[in-house]
């Protein structure tokens, strides 16, 4: 299931290609003059003139125009490799990532089932999608199963992996099995698990070895990673679709090249080692909640 997109998404990508409107991210050509930048006064480079593009304050424009840089693409490749995903696509924040993902992959006539304690950004993305939305009781697999009987169109199931307010973990293994049984696409927000769950801070999905069975993951940097930004992990087709249809990605100034460089943890171990050293405890067991219960 994760490797195959809903038919609607496949059709939209095919239409873009047929109409010669397929969008790709391009790197600026060396020595070229940029007439599309939003960096009108050149302030993104102030103080960094002697450094490379990775140290600019901002990208200067949408990533589809002048705001894409090698540093951003390299970071995406690094994040994808760390999380054992085919691709990663950067967004300016976790909120933008959830909004951009959910508002575009589901359409009117589809069904989205979401944990009732899901973050506001997930719920806002669901609302913008115009799909019919059904909350299910928190971490209640049986209630999810009952709710799925109401499904129509493409089916999406949405949850966080670690819920920050209660400190409990989603029953992801059971959710994956239900999604595979019903043909649903599972979307997991790992905002609070990144850097905390798993020996190397990969998150709950990889700790349970489910990365090949999840439609999309959202890894955010505003918690354990210590900076702004986020990445959506998924197939190359999913990344292409978001580049072409995710409005929070298309119509905003791109991700700043100097942020997110502490990621991932296997290159610096800064966040994970600090946490383990300060508490003198290993990372949480995925079978227990974060209070040790």
Secondary structure, DSSP 8 states (H G I E B T S, - for coil): -TTS--HHHHHHHHHHHHTT---------TT---SS-S-TT-GGGTT-TTS-GGG-S---S-TTTT---HHHHHHHHHHHHHTT-SEEEEESSHHHHHHHHHHHH--TT-EEEEETT--HHHHHHHHHHT-EEEEE-TT-HHHHHHHGGG--SSEEEEEESB-TTT--B--HHHHHHHHHHHT-EEEEE-TTTTTTBSTTS--HHHHTT-GGG-SEEEEESSSTT-SS-EEEEE-HHHHHHHHHH-HHHHTS----TTSSTT--HHHH-HHHHHHHHHHT---B-TTS-TT--
